[in-house]
Amino acid sequence: MALPDRPLVVTVVVADQLVAAFGLGVCNEVFGYDRTRMGLPRFDFGIAAEHPGVLRTDTGIGVLVEHGLERVDRSDILLITAWEKFDEAPSPGLLDAVRRAHARGALLVSHCTGVFVLAAAGLLDGMRVTTHWKWAGELASRYPELQVDPSVLYVDNGQIVTGAGTAAGVDALLHLVRREWGANAANSLARWMVVPPHRDGGQAQFIDAPVAACEDDRLGAVLEWAGRNLADDITVDALARRALMSPRSFARRFKATTGTTPHAWLLGQRLAAAEELLENSDASVEEVARLVGFGTAAGLREQFTRRRGVSPRAYRQTFRAGRTGGTSAAGAPAVQLDGHRPGARGVGSDQALVEAELGQPA
């Protein structure tokens, strides 16, 4: 989505009965402020409900909703927060408005049980979707034509993105920003929000131990080292030796702590580093591939196209347009061309289906 000449109309659709306060706050944080200095377009942000007025949130605070469903008909991005009373069918008027928005090409994003609205509108048939793990069984039972995945943070189906519960709404919206306006914009926004800049949809919704614990143990130091040395030939065996563990024990502990495999985590780190270099540097695709550890341009192209949907060259052409090289939209230094970059601690993975092969390059 290129930067338009007019503000993009972004609308949060909330339930008349009860408004989800956290989801509304996340939407407001991403789209409710002027973020143009971060490389984002101007947004015309608003809240809509079938019956406008002062509505009660799930925390008991009142929210003034000034717009009715007529705003949906002019929205470029439609956000549906958690539907607190999802056992009650959405009204025909709301479902028709959502269908019209979809038919004219608006981007639709659901958070938590907001997916029940999209499902009721018949827009998700045959799609892989997600919701809060607690309600995944209910969603699958009520709409058997859906492929419900309760283990991921979000699922991107192009025009429709479905997110899991609570904080996964942050991940889904940052993913949308990254997809539409590039890594610079997403990283700058994440830095401002003080959250991890990138967690792929395949990351588990819940894990056996808090990710933050990595910062105080051997695993955290290993992740930091790996993030700074992506150009190296990093294997699970090598990571395990640094953690003073056997490869099998390391793989188990890694999955329990981060929610993903060493292979998937490292692949995600390399793809994120490649994005930053493609946006911020003049390095050739071959050089980018070497610096982030893919070895060859062909290896980078294969992984990048498979997981980002475009070639590295096309990605660069899209997100370099109108930008100056060397700094991000927020003025932070770009990834250095010596192969080193700040290491992420315990977050950021690619699809969890990518499994580690012990003794093979991670």
C-alpha positions in Angstrom: 0.0 0.0 0.0 1.8 3.1 -1.2 1.6 6.4 0.7 -1.6 8.1 -0.6 -2.2 11.7 -1.2 -5.1 11.7 1.3 -5.4 10.3 4.8 -6.2 6.6 4.9 -9.5 6.0 6.7 -9.0 3.5 9.5 -12.0 2.5 11.5 -12.4 0.3 14.6 -15.7 -1.5 14.7 -16.8 -2.1 18.3 -19.7 -4.0 19.7 -22.7 -2.1 21.0 -22.9 -4.3 24.1 -19.4 -4.1 25.4 -16.2 -2.5 24.0 -12.8 -4.3 24.4 -10.6 -1.7 25.9 -7.2 -3.3 25.3 -7.9 -4.0 21.6 -9.2 -0.4 21.1 -6.1 0.9 22.8 -3.8 -1.1 20.6 -5.6 0.2 17.4 -5.4 3.7 18.7 -1.6 3.5 19.5 -0.8 2.3 15.9 -3.3 4.4 13.9 -4.5 7.1 16.2 -1.4 9.4 16.1 0.5 11.2 13.4 3.2 8.7 12.5 4.3 10.3 9.2 7.8 11.0 10.6 8.2 7.2 10.9 7.4 6.7 7.2 3.7 5.9 7.7 0.9 7.6 5.9 -1.6 10.0 7.4 -4.5 8.3 9.1 -8.1 9.4 9.6 -8.8 7.3 12.7 -12.2 6.7 14.2 -14.4 4.3 16.0 -17.8 3.1 14.7 -20.6 1.1 16.2 -24.1 0.2 14.9 -25.5 2.5 17.6 -23.2 5.4 18.3 -23.0 7.0 21.7 -21.3 6.4 25.1 -20.5 2.7 25.2 -19.2 0.8 28.2 -15.8 -1.0 27.9 -15.0 -4.3 29.5 -13.2 -2.4 32.2 -16.2 -0.3 33.0 -14.9 3.0 31.4 -17.2 4.8 29.0 -16.1 5.5 25.4 -17.8 8.1 23.2 -18.4 6.5 19.8 -19.3 9.2 17.3 -19.7 7.2 14.1 -22.2 4.7 12.9 -21.7 2.0 10.3 -21.8 4.6 7.4 -18.1 5.2 8.3 -17.4 1.5 7.3 -18.4 2.3 3.8 -15.5 4.8 3.3 -12.8 2.9 5.3 -9.6 1.7 3.8 -8.7 -0.4 6.8 -11.3 -2.0 9.1 -10.3 -3.3 12.5 -12.6 -5.5 14.5 -11.7 -5.8 18.2 -12.7 -8.6 20.5 -16.4 -9.3 20.3 -17.1 -9.6 24.0 -20.5 -11.2 23.5 -19.6 -13.3 20.5 -22.3 -15.8 21.5 -24.8 -13.3 20.1 -24.9 -13.1 16.4 -23.8 -9.8 14.8 -26.7 -7.9 13.3 -27.5 -8.2 9.6 -26.7 -4.5 9.2 -23.2 -4.9 10.6 -22.5 -8.0 8.5 -23.6 -6.3 5.3 -21.3 -3.4 6.0 -18.4 -5.7 6.6 -19.1 -7.6 3.4 -19.3 -4.3 1.4 -16.0 -3.2 2.8 -14.4 -6.5 1.8 -16.0 -6.4 -1.7 -14.5 -3.0 -2.5 -11.0 -4.1 -1.3 -10.7 -2.7 2.3 -8.1 -4.4 4.5 -9.8 -6.3 7.3 -8.1 -7.2 10.6 -9.7 -9.0 13.5 -8.4 -9.2 17.0 -9.2 -12.1 19.3 -12.9 -13.0 19.1 -13.4 -10.3 16.4 -12.8 -13.2 14.0 -16.4 -14.4 14.8 -17.7 -11.3 13.0 -15.7 -12.1 9.9 -16.8 -15.7 10.1 -20.4 -14.8 10.5 -20.1 -12.6 7.4 -19.0 -15.6 5.4 -15.6 -14.1 4.5 -13.3 -16.8 6.0 -14.6 -20.0 4.4 -11.8 -22.3 3.6 -9.2 -20.0 5.1 -6.6 -20.7 7.9 -7.4 -18.3 10.7 -6.7 -17.8 14.4 -8.2 -16.4 17.5 -7.5 -16.5 21.3 -6.6 -20.1 22.1 -9.4 -20.2 24.7 -12.0 -19.7 22.0 -10.4 -21.6 19.1 -12.5 -24.7 19.8 -15.7 -22.7 19.8 -14.8 -21.0 16.5 -13.9 -24.4 14.9 -17.1 -26.0 16.2 -19.4 -23.1 15.0 -17.7 -22.7 11.6 -16.3 -26.1 10.5 -15.4 -24.7 7.1 -12.6 -22.7 8.7 -9.1 -24.0 9.3 -8.6 -22.7 12.9 -5.0 -22.7 14.1 -4.9 -21.9 17.9 -1.2 -22.0 18.2 -0.1 -18.9 16.3 -0.1 -15.2 16.9 -1.7 -14.1 13.6 -2.5 -15.4 10.2 -2.1 -13.2 7.1 -4.5 -14.1 4.2 -3.7 -11.0 2.2 -6.8 -8.8 2.4 -7.8 -10.4 5.8 -5.5 -10.7 8.8 -6.8 -12.6 11.9 -5.0 -12.1 15.2 -4.9 -14.1 18.5 -5.8 -12.6 21.9 -4.6 -9.6 23.8 -1.0 -8.7 23.1 -1.0 -10.6 19.8 -3.0 -7.6 18.5 0.2 -5.6 18.7 2.0 -8.3 16.6 -0.7 -8.4 14.0 -0.8 -4.7 13.5 3.0 -4.3 13.4 3.0 -7.1 10.8 0.5 -5.2 8.8 2.6 -2.0 9.0 5.7 -4.0 8.0 3.9 -5.6 5.1 2.4 -2.4 3.8 5.0 0.3 4.6 8.2 -1.6 5.2 10.6 -2.7 8.0 11.8 0.9 8.7 8.3 2.0 9.6 7.5 -1.1 11.6 10.8 -1.0 13.5 10.4 2.8 14.3 6.8 2.3 15.5 7.8 -0.7 17.6 10.7 1.2 19.1 8.3 4.0 20.1 5.8 1.5 21.5 8.7 -0.2 23.4 7.8 -3.7 22.0 9.7 -6.3 20.0 9.8 -5.1 16.4 8.9 -8.4 14.8 7.3 -11.7 15.8 6.1 -13.8 12.9 2.7 -15.4 13.0 4.1 -18.8 13.5 5.3 -18.0 17.0 3.4 -19.8 19.7 0.6 -18.0 21.6 1.9 -19.3 24.9 5.2 -20.8 26.0 6.4 -22.8 29.0 8.6 -20.1 30.4 8.6 -16.3 30.1 10.7 -15.0 27.1 12.2 -12.3 29.4 13.9 -15.1 31.4 16.3 -15.4 28.4 18.0 -12.2 29.4 19.3 -13.7 32.6 20.5 -17.1 31.5 22.9 -18.8 29.1 20.3 -19.0 26.4 19.8 -15.2 26.3 23.6 -14.8 25.8 23.5 -17.4 23.0 20.6 -15.6 21.2 22.4 -12.3 21.4 25.6 -13.8 20.0 23.7 -15.4 17.1 21.9 -12.2 16.3 25.3 -10.4 16.0 26.9 -13.1 13.9 24.2 -14.0 11.3 26.8 -14.2 8.5 28.4 -17.2 10.2 27.5 -20.8 9.5 25.5 -21.4 12.7 24.4 -24.9 13.6 22.3 -26.2 16.4 25.4 -28.0 17.7 27.4 -24.8 17.8 24.6 -23.0 19.6 24.3 -25.8 22.1 28.0 -25.8 22.8 27.8 -22.1 23.6 25.0 -22.8 26.0 27.0 -25.6 27.5 24.2 -28.1 26.7 23.7 -31.2 24.5 22.0 -30.4 21.2 18.9 -32.2 22.2 18.6 -30.5 25.5 19.3 -27.2 23.9 16.6 -27.7 21.3 14.0 -28.6 24.0 14.9 -25.7 26.2 14.9 -23.3 23.2 11.4 -24.3 22.2 10.1 -24.2 25.8 11.6 -20.7 26.3 10.9 -19.0 22.9 8.0 -20.9 21.6 9.8 -21.8 18.3 12.7 -23.9 17.1 16.3 -22.7 16.7 16.0 -23.1 12.9 12.9 -21.0 12.7 14.2 -18.3 15.0 17.4 -17.9 13.1 15.6 -17.9 9.8 13.4 -15.1 11.1 16.4 -13.1 12.3 18.1 -13.5 8.9 15.0 -12.4 7.0 14.5 -9.4 9.2 18.2 -8.4 8.8 17.8 -8.8 5.0 14.8 -6.5 5.0 16.7 -3.8 6.8 19.7 -4.0 4.5 17.5 -4.0 1.4 15.8 -0.8 2.7 18.8 1.0 4.1 21.8 0.0 2.1 23.0 -0.1 -1.5 24.5 -3.6 -1.1 23.6 -6.0 -3.9 21.3 -8.9 -3.3 24.3 -11.2 -3.4 26.1 -9.1 -0.7 22.9 -9.0 1.5 22.7 -12.7 1.2 26.3 -13.1 2.4 25.9 -10.6 5.3 22.8 -12.2 6.8 23.9 -15.8 6.4 22.0 -17.2 3.4 25.3 -17.6 1.5 24.0 -17.1 -2.0 21.5 -14.7 -3.7 19.6 -17.8 -4.8 19.2 -18.9 -1.2 18.0 -15.5 -0.1 15.6 -15.2 -3.0 14.1 -18.6 -2.2 13.5 -18.0 1.4 12.5 -14.3 1.0 10.0 -15.0 -1.7 8.5 -18.0 0.1 7.9 -16.1 3.3 7.5 -12.5 2.3 5.7 -13.1 -1.0 8.0 -10.9 -3.1 11.5 -11.1 -4.3 14.3 -9.2 -2.5 14.7 -6.9 -5.5 10.9 -6.1 -5.6 10.9 -5.5 -1.9 13.8 -3.0 -2.2 12.1 -1.2 -5.1 8.9 -0.9 -3.1 10.3 0.4 0.2 13.3 2.4 -1.0 11.1 4.7 -3.1 11.4 8.2 -1.8 13.8 7.3 1.0 17.4 8.3 1.7 19.7 5.4 2.5 21.6 4.8 5.7 19.0 5.8 8.4 15.6 4.6 9.3 12.5 6.7 9.2 13.1 7.6 12.9 16.7 8.5 12.4 18.2 5.4 13.9 21.3 3.8 12.3 20.6 1.3 9.7 22.0 -2.3 9.9 25.8 -2.1 9.6 27.4 -3.6 6.5 29.9 -5.6 8.6 27.4 -8.3 9.2 26.6 -7.3 12.7 23.2 -6.1 14.0 21.6 -5.7 17.4 20.5 -9.1 18.6 16.9 -9.8 19.5 16.3 -11.7 22.7 14.0 -14.7 22.5 11.5 -13.2 20.0 11.1 -13.2 16.2 10.6 -16.5 14.4 9.4 -17.8 11.1 6.7 -20.4 10.6 6.8 -22.9 13.5 6.4 -25.7 10.9 10.1 -25.2 10.1 11.8 -27.7 12.4 15.4 -27.8 13.5 17.6 -30.6 12.3 20.1 -31.4 14.9 23.7 -31.0 13.6 22.6 -29.2 10.4 22.8 -25.5 9.8 20.2 -23.9 12.1 
